[in-house]
């Protein structure tokens, strides 16, 4: 089941960088978030930002460039 909800939180509380939060949950045989990240990461490589560049993906570090779209994977 997919549910969507939009909240207006335009800036990260800590870095004050522009941010959009996208959340999801996994269950079943691949319940750990790491499996979803490993499966979706290569799919995200196929997307391009509106400027035509690849969207950087970060696992352990925060994005450093607020001028370009990037993605920070996180999970519990």
C-alpha positions in Angstrom: 0.0 0.0 0.0 1.4 3.4 -0.9 0.3 6.5 1.0 1.4 10.0 0.2 1.4 13.1 2.3 3.0 16.4 1.7 4.4 18.6 4.5 6.0 22.0 4.1 9.5 21.8 5.6 11.7 23.7 3.2 15.0 23.7 5.2 16.9 21.1 7.1 16.9 22.1 10.8 20.6 21.6 11.3 22.3 22.8 8.1 19.6 25.2 7.0 20.0 23.7 3.5 16.9 23.3 1.2 15.5 19.8 1.7 12.7 17.6 0.6 12.1 14.5 2.7 10.9 11.3 1.1 10.1 8.4 3.4 9.3 4.8 2.9 8.9 1.6 4.7 9.8 -2.0 3.7 8.4 -5.3 5.0 8.5 -8.9 4.1 11.5 -11.0 2.9 13.6 -7.9 2.3 12.7 -6.1 5.5 16.0 -4.3 6.2 16.4 -0.8 4.6 19.8 -1.8 3.3 18.2 -4.2 0.8 15.9 -1.5 -0.5 18.8 1.0 -0.8 20.9 -1.6 -2.7 18.0 -2.3 -5.0 16.9 1.3 -5.6 20.4 2.9 -5.8 21.1 1.7 -9.3 17.6 2.7 -10.4 18.2 6.3 -9.1 21.3 6.4 -11.2 19.1 6.4 -14.3 17.4 9.7 -13.2 18.7 13.1 -14.2 18.1 16.4 -12.3 16.3 19.2 -14.2 19.7 20.6 -15.1 20.6 17.4 -16.9 23.2 16.1 -14.4 23.2 12.9 -12.4 21.7 13.0 -8.9 24.4 12.3 -6.4 23.6 9.6 -3.8 25.1 9.8 -0.3 25.2 6.9 2.2 27.3 8.1 5.2 28.0 11.8 4.5 25.6 14.7 4.0 25.4 16.4 0.6 27.8 19.3 0.5 26.4 21.2 -2.6 23.1 22.9 -2.0 23.1 24.2 -5.6 22.5 20.7 -7.1 20.0 18.0 -6.4 21.4 15.1 -4.4 20.0 12.3 -2.3 20.9 11.1 1.3 20.0 7.5 2.0 19.2 6.8 5.6 17.4 4.1 7.6 17.0 2.5 10.9 
